[in-house]
Amino acid sequence: MVKLAKKYNKNAGQIILRWIYQEGVISLPKSTNEERMKGNIDIFDFELNEEEMKAMQALDTNKPSHNPEDPANETRLMGLKIHD
């Protein structure tokens, strides 16, 4: 992904958003940072070729990045402070 970011003069997030867009998926990136918001929309001046699309797909491990069943979640959540 770093090579693609350099090739297109974009950041990794923009490469991912472009890949998602080309896959036909509607994404709703969230940010309150003005620069990130501008970057999130700045994905329409380049297109990933078929080889690049396949390379991005190959990164998918079919493993969720968050496992809600992980017992460590309870420990982490119980350690959060809600009020002073």
N, C-alpha and C positions, 0 to 999 in steps of 0.2 A: 504494500500500500504506500510505503514511503516513496518508492520509485514513481508510482502514479502521481502522487502529490507533487513531486518535483517536476515531472513531465508536464503536468497541466498547470503548474504554479498555483496549486490549491492546497488546502490543509486536509488532513485525514478525514475530518468530519464531512467536508464537502465531497470527497471521493465516495464516502459511504452514502451520503444523501443522493448523489448522482446515480449510483448503482441501484439504490432502492427505487428511484424514479424510473430508471430504464427497465426495471423489473415490472413496472406497472403498479407498484404499491404506493398508496397515498401515505405520506408521512407527515406528522405534525411535530416538528422539532420545537422544543420549548427553550427559551432563553429570555432573560431580562437584560442581558448584556447587549448593548447596541451594536458593537462590532460583530458579535456572533450572529445576531439577527441578520445583519447585512451579508455575512458570509453564508448563512443558511439559504438565502435566496439567490446567491451568486453561483448557481450550478448549471446555468443554461447556456454558457458560452463554450462548452466542450462536451464531447460524447465519448464514453468508453467503448472501445471496439470489442468484437466478439471474444477475442483472446483475453482481454482484460476483464470482461464480464465473467468468463469462466474461472479466471484466477481468483476473483473476488468470491465467487460461489464456493470455490475449493476451501476457503477459509472457514466455512461453516462446519462446526464440529457436531452439530445436532444436539448440543448440550446447552441447557438454559444457563444464562449468566447468573440467575438467581434461583435457588431451590427453596421454595417456601416450606418444604418439609425438613430442612436442615435444623437439627436441634440447637445449633450455635446461634440461630436467629433469636430464639427466646432469650438466651443469655445476653446477647447484644442489645435487644430491645429493652430488657429489664434494667439495663445499665443506663438508659437514656434518662436525662433529667428533664421533666416537663415544666416544672415551676421552680422558682428560686426559694 
